[in-house]
């Protein structure tokens, strides 16, 4: 029997709280000596895209929650939800460093409360505490980085800082970029900072949908907002590429070995967000923005529909022809390279290559699940529609965020990354015995990812 909220043990102070307080005091001290009479809002294409995504997903989830949460403490739930959305809107739309920091910190506080919404449940309380500790520690890095940037340029305007960041000495740029990158990696739940997300399955399903479809995107927004800082810090850019590649493979492993739906989807989110971070490191900003939007909408739909899988009829799984899809992709990309259309050194080469592979794999897989005659035509139309949607989405992202970075990896390195992810794709779609073929220590580690000791 669960204990009542009144009998819950008193919460100890988080060891990260003093760090956040000290960083906040530093930022407040900086605000007293810099020009903080700046425009409060930054309404640009990036803000429009992220704001539209958050509002659309939030509207769907709030509507869903009205029935899903009717037997819960609705006033506390919706109060925290409104607080989270308000704080998120604040840092998405502001141009002021102080408001950005305050909104970022507040969003973490409200998100941790929603993760621990079920009162009297010790697992929910521990998950909320883990998320809060992770957020406070990494938010301190963000606040410190923003303080250093404001102090360096004597202004609280994010737009002015971004415009002048190329003037920073190399070491200062690398340090500031590292501090902001730590905060971004934590919000995106990139390993080794992914434990809070994998442990958050105690949250109600609408909260999980909002986290995976919206809140984990905050890290991507932070990197895109301060993209010129990344370009002035090549070491951090390369680090993001490496961390993103490792995190994507780790997320695939968690997704494969976990038997429960929600944590398997959490592994998918870790993998997707890691690939998005890798894309930001490569400098393909428009592709990263489109990835954020597409993943957010798709993952919200998946989480809100998890309950349907319990009643769904069991069907025989179709084994996708991954090797054939990869072969066709190589031929198409090779022809594009020969024609001068495809550049393996371009920042967007890797996301473009895997978008193509996904489309081809879909085309080759769907006819296997039913009749061949009608379905081939229907499959062709569906794949053509998906490609058209992808191209339109990428075009819209490029129109809204008109910036790209110079290539940071040579063509050979990008091809090696493509080969690495191709091998991971082949492994992912092996028969179910593939999970048992992992080394025992790795299998156990992936299976228990996000587990919290009592």
C-alpha positions in Angstrom: 0.0 0.0 0.0 1.3 3.4 -0.9 2.2 5.8 1.8 0.2 9.0 1.9 1.8 12.3 0.9 2.0 13.4 4.5 4.1 10.5 5.5 6.7 11.1 2.7 10.2 11.7 4.1 11.5 15.2 4.1 13.5 16.1 1.0 17.1 16.8 1.5 18.7 19.8 -0.2 20.1 19.0 -3.6 23.9 19.3 -3.7 23.5 21.1 -7.0 21.3 23.8 -5.5 24.3 25.9 -4.1 25.9 25.8 -7.5 22.8 27.2 -9.1 22.4 29.9 -6.5 26.0 31.0 -6.9 25.7 31.1 -10.7 22.5 33.1 -10.4 24.1 35.6 -8.0 27.0 36.0 -10.5 24.5 36.6 -13.4 22.6 39.2 -11.3 25.9 40.9 -10.4 26.8 41.1 -14.1 23.4 42.6 -14.9 24.3 45.6 -12.7 27.2 46.5 -14.8 26.0 45.8 -18.4 23.4 47.5 -20.6 20.2 45.7 -19.8 17.9 48.2 -21.5 17.5 46.0 -24.6 14.5 44.7 -26.5 12.7 42.0 -24.5 11.5 39.8 -27.4 13.3 38.0 -30.3 10.6 37.1 -32.8 12.4 35.4 -35.7 12.0 32.2 -37.7 13.5 30.0 -35.1 11.2 31.3 -32.4 8.2 30.9 -34.8 9.0 27.3 -35.6 9.7 26.3 -32.0 6.8 28.3 -30.6 4.4 26.7 -33.1 5.6 23.2 -32.3 5.2 23.8 -28.5 1.8 25.3 -28.8 0.5 22.6 -31.2 1.8 19.8 -29.0 0.7 21.4 -25.8 -2.8 22.1 -27.1 -3.2 18.4 -28.1 -1.8 17.2 -24.8 -3.9 19.5 -22.6 -7.0 18.4 -24.5 -6.0 14.7 -24.0 -5.2 15.4 -20.3 -8.7 16.7 -19.5 -10.0 13.1 -19.6 -6.8 11.2 -18.9 -6.1 13.0 -15.7 -9.7 13.4 -14.4 -9.1 11.0 -11.5 -5.9 12.7 -10.5 -5.1 16.0 -8.7 -6.1 18.1 -11.7 -5.6 21.5 -10.2 -1.9 20.7 -9.3 -1.3 19.0 -12.6 -2.7 21.7 -14.8 -1.0 24.4 -12.6 2.4 22.8 -13.2 1.6 22.3 -16.9 0.7 26.0 -17.3 3.9 27.0 -15.4 6.0 24.8 -17.6 4.5 26.1 -20.9 4.8 29.7 -19.6 8.4 29.3 -18.7 9.2 27.6 -22.0 7.4 30.4 -23.9 9.5 32.9 -22.0 12.9 31.6 -23.0 11.8 30.8 -26.5 10.7 34.4 -27.3 13.0 36.6 -25.2 16.0 38.5 -26.2 17.1 39.3 -22.6 19.7 37.1 -21.0 18.1 37.3 -17.5 14.6 36.3 -18.7 16.1 33.5 -20.8 17.9 32.1 -17.7 14.9 32.5 -15.5 12.6 30.8 -18.0 15.1 28.0 -18.5 15.4 27.3 -14.8 11.7 27.6 -14.2 10.9 25.1 -16.9 13.2 22.6 -15.3 11.5 23.0 -11.9 8.0 22.6 -13.3 9.1 19.6 -15.4 10.5 17.8 -12.4 7.3 18.4 -10.5 5.3 16.9 -13.3 7.6 13.8 -13.4 6.8 13.3 -9.7 3.1 14.2 -10.0 1.9 10.9 -8.5 2.0 11.7 -4.8 2.9 9.0 -2.2 4.8 7.0 -4.8 8.4 6.6 -3.8 9.5 5.8 -7.4 7.9 9.0 -8.7 9.5 11.0 -6.0 13.0 9.6 -6.7 12.6 10.2 -10.5 11.6 13.8 -9.8 14.5 14.3 -7.5 16.9 12.8 -10.1 15.6 15.2 -12.8 15.7 18.2 -10.5 19.3 17.5 -9.5 20.4 17.1 -13.1 18.6 20.2 -14.2 20.0 22.4 -11.4 23.6 21.3 -11.9 23.5 21.8 -15.7 21.4 25.0 -15.4 24.2 26.4 -13.3 26.5 25.9 -16.3 24.0 27.7 -18.5 23.6 30.7 -16.2 27.4 30.9 -15.8 27.9 30.8 -19.5 25.3 33.5 -20.1 26.9 35.6 -17.4 30.3 35.3 -19.0 29.0 36.3 -22.4 27.1 39.3 -21.1 30.1 40.4 -19.1 32.3 40.0 -22.1 30.2 42.2 -24.4 28.6 44.5 -21.8 25.0 43.8 -22.8 22.1 41.6 -21.8 20.9 41.4 -25.5 21.2 37.8 -26.9 21.0 39.2 -30.4 23.9 41.5 -29.8 26.0 38.8 -28.1 25.4 36.4 -31.0 26.3 39.1 -33.6 29.6 39.9 -31.8 30.6 36.4 -30.6 33.1 35.9 -33.4 35.2 38.6 -31.8 35.9 36.5 -28.7 39.3 34.9 -28.1 39.4 31.2 -28.9 39.7 30.1 -25.2 36.8 32.3 -24.1 34.6 31.1 -26.9 35.3 27.4 -26.2 34.6 27.9 -22.5 31.3 29.7 -23.0 30.3 27.2 -25.7 31.1 24.3 -23.4 29.0 25.7 -20.6 26.0 26.1 -22.9 26.6 22.7 -24.5 26.4 21.0 -21.1 22.9 22.6 -20.5 21.8 21.6 -24.0 23.0 18.0 -23.6 21.1 17.6 -20.3 17.8 18.9 -21.6 18.1 16.7 -24.7 18.9 13.7 -22.4 22.2 12.9 -24.2 24.4 10.3 -22.5 25.8 10.5 -19.9 23.0 13.0 -19.0 20.1 10.8 -20.2 19.4 9.0 -16.9 16.7 11.5 -15.8 14.7 10.9 -19.0 15.0 7.1 -18.9 13.9 7.1 -15.2 10.9 9.4 -15.8 8.5 6.7 -16.8 6.7 7.3 -13.5 5.3 10.5 -15.1 1.7 10.4 -16.4 1.5 9.5 -20.1 0.6 13.1 -21.2 3.7 14.4 -19.3 5.8 11.8 -21.1 4.4 12.9 -24.4 5.1 16.6 -23.6 8.7 15.8 -22.5 9.6 13.7 -25.5 7.8 15.8 -28.0 8.6 19.3 -26.7 10.8 19.7 -23.6 13.8 17.7 -24.8 13.9 20.0 -27.8 15.0 22.9 -25.6 18.7 21.8 -25.9 18.5 22.0 -29.7 16.9 25.4 -29.5 19.7 26.6 -27.3 22.4 25.4 -29.7 20.6 27.0 -32.7 20.0 30.3 -30.9 23.8 30.4 -30.1 25.0 28.8 -33.3 27.6 31.5 -34.0 29.2 30.7 -30.7 29.5 27.1 -31.8 31.2 28.2 -35.0 33.7 30.1 -32.9 34.4 27.0 -30.8 35.5 24.2 -33.2 36.6 21.9 -30.3 33.0 22.0 -28.9 31.5 21.4 -32.3 33.6 18.3 -32.8 32.8 17.1 -29.3 29.1 17.4 -30.1 29.5 15.3 -33.2 31.3 12.6 -31.2 28.9 12.7 -28.3 25.9 12.7 -30.6 27.2 9.7 -32.5 27.8 7.7 -29.4 24.5 8.8 -27.8 22.5 7.7 -31.0 24.0 4.2 -30.8 23.3 4.0 -27.1 19.7 5.0 -27.5 19.2 2.4 -30.2 20.6 -0.2 -27.8 18.1 0.8 -25.0 15.2 0.8 -27.5 16.0 -2.7 -28.7 16.5 -4.4 -25.3 13.7 -2.8 -23.3 10.5 -4.9 -23.2 8.2 -2.0 -22.0 6.8 0.4 -24.5 7.4 3.7 -22.7 11.1 3.1 -21.9 11.7 1.7 -25.4 10.3 5.0 -26.7 12.6 6.8 -24.3 15.5 5.0 -25.8 14.3 6.1 -29.2 14.1 9.7 -28.0 17.7 9.5 -26.7 18.8 8.2 -30.1 16.9 10.8 -32.1 18.0 13.8 -29.9 21.6 12.5 -30.1 21.5 12.5 -33.9 20.0 16.0 -33.8 22.9 17.2 -31.6 25.3 15.6 -34.1 23.6 17.5 -36.9 24.0 20.8 -35.0 27.7 20.0 -34.5 28.1 19.3 -38.2 26.5 22.8 -38.9 23.4 21.6 -40.7 21.1 23.9 -38.7 18.0 23.8 -41.0 18.1 20.0 -41.0 18.4 20.0 -37.2 15.4 22.3 -36.9 13.3 20.2 -39.2 14.4 17.1 -37.2 13.2 18.8 -34.0 9.7 19.6 -35.5 9.2 16.2 -37.2 10.4 14.2 -34.2 8.3 16.3 -31.8 5.1 15.7 -33.7 5.7 12.0 -34.3 6.8 11.2 -30.8 3.8 13.0 -29.3 1.5 10.8 -31.4 3.4 7.7 -30.4 3.2 8.4 -26.6 -0.4 9.4 -26.6 -1.2 6.2 -28.5 0.8 3.8 -26.2 -2.4 2.6 -24.5 -3.8 1.3 -27.8 -1.0 -1.2 -28.2 -2.5 -3.2 -25.3 -5.7 -3.8 -27.2 -4.2 -4.0 -30.6 -4.2 -7.4 -32.3 -0.8 -9.1 -32.5 0.5 -9.3 -36.1 3.5 -11.0 -37.5 6.4 -8.6 -37.7 7.8 -8.0 -41.1 11.6 -8.1 -41.5 12.6 -5.0 -43.4 15.1 -5.5 -46.3 17.7 -3.2 -44.7 20.6 -4.4 -46.8 18.7 -3.8 -50.0 17.6 -0.3 -48.9 21.2 0.6 -48.0 22.4 -0.8 -51.4 19.9 1.3 -53.3 20.8 4.4 -51.2 24.4 4.0 -52.0 23.6 3.8 -55.7 21.4 6.9 -55.6 24.0 8.9 -53.6 26.7 7.7 -55.9 24.8 8.8 -58.9 24.2 12.2 -57.2 27.9 12.5 -56.4 28.8 11.7 -60.0 26.3 14.4 -61.3 27.7 17.0 -58.9 24.5 17.1 -56.8 25.7 15.4 -53.7 28.7 16.6 -51.7 29.9 14.2 -49.0 31.6 17.0 -47.1 28.4 19.2 -46.9 27.1 19.5 -43.3 23.7 18.2 -44.4 25.0 15.1 -46.1 24.5 12.7 -43.2 20.9 13.6 -42.4 20.0 13.8 -46.1 21.5 10.3 -46.7 19.5 8.7 -43.8 16.3 10.5 -44.9 16.8 8.9 -48.3 17.5 5.5 -46.7 14.4 5.7 -44.6 12.2 6.5 -47.6 13.7 3.6 -49.6 13.3 1.2 -46.7 9.7 2.2 -46.3 9.0 1.6 -49.9 10.6 -1.8 -49.8 9.0 -2.9 -46.6 5.3 -2.0 -46.8 4.4 -4.3 -49.8 5.5 -7.3 -47.7 2.7 -6.7 -45.2 -0.2 -7.4 -47.6 -1.3 -8.0 -51.1 1.3 -7.1 -53.8 -0.9 -5.7 -56.6 -2.8 -2.7 -55.1 -0.4 -2.1 -52.3 2.7 -1.4 -54.4 0.9 1.5 -56.0 -0.3 2.7 -52.6 3.1 2.3 -51.1 4.7 4.3 -53.9 2.2 7.1 -53.4 2.8 7.1 -49.7 6.6 7.2 -50.0 6.3 10.0 -52.6 4.1 11.9 -50.2 6.6 11.3 -47.3 9.4 12.6 -49.5 7.4 15.6 -50.5 6.6 16.4 -46.9 10.2 16.0 -45.9 11.4 18.3 -48.7 8.8 20.9 -47.9 9.6 20.7 -44.2 13.3 21.1 -44.9 12.6 24.0 -47.3 10.5 25.7 -44.6 13.2 25.2 -42.0 15.8 26.7 -44.4 13.5 29.7 -45.0 12.9 30.2 -41.3 16.6 29.7 -40.2 18.8 31.0 -42.9 22.2 30.0 -41.5 24.6 27.2 -42.1 28.1 26.6 -40.8 31.2 25.7 -42.7 32.0 21.9 -42.8 33.9 20.7 -39.8 34.5 17.1 -40.9 36.2 16.0 -44.1 34.2 13.8 -46.5 36.0 10.7 -45.4 34.9 11.2 -41.8 31.3 11.7 -42.8 31.4 8.6 -44.9 32.8 6.7 -41.9 29.9 8.0 -39.7 27.4 6.9 -42.4 29.0 3.4 -42.4 28.8 3.3 -38.6 25.1 4.2 -38.6 24.4 1.8 -41.5 25.9 -1.1 -39.5 23.7 0.0 -36.5 20.7 -0.1 -38.7 21.5 -3.6 -39.9 21.9 -4.7 -36.3 18.7 -3.0 -35.2 16.5 -5.0 -37.6 18.1 -8.3 -37.1 15.8 -11.0 -35.6 14.8 -10.6 -31.9 17.7 -12.8 -30.9 20.0 -9.9 -31.7 19.5 -8.5 -28.1 20.9 -11.8 -26.7 23.9 -11.6 -28.9 25.2 -8.5 -27.0 27.9 -9.0 -24.4 26.2 -9.8 -21.1 27.6 -6.7 -19.3 26.3 -4.4 -22.1 22.9 -6.1 -22.3 22.4 -5.7 -18.5 23.5 -2.1 -18.6 21.2 -1.2 -21.4 18.3 -3.1 -19.8 18.7 -1.2 -16.6 19.3 2.2 -18.1 17.5 4.8 -16.0 17.0 2.4 -13.0 17.1 4.2 -9.6 18.2 2.4 -6.5 15.7 2.6 -3.6 
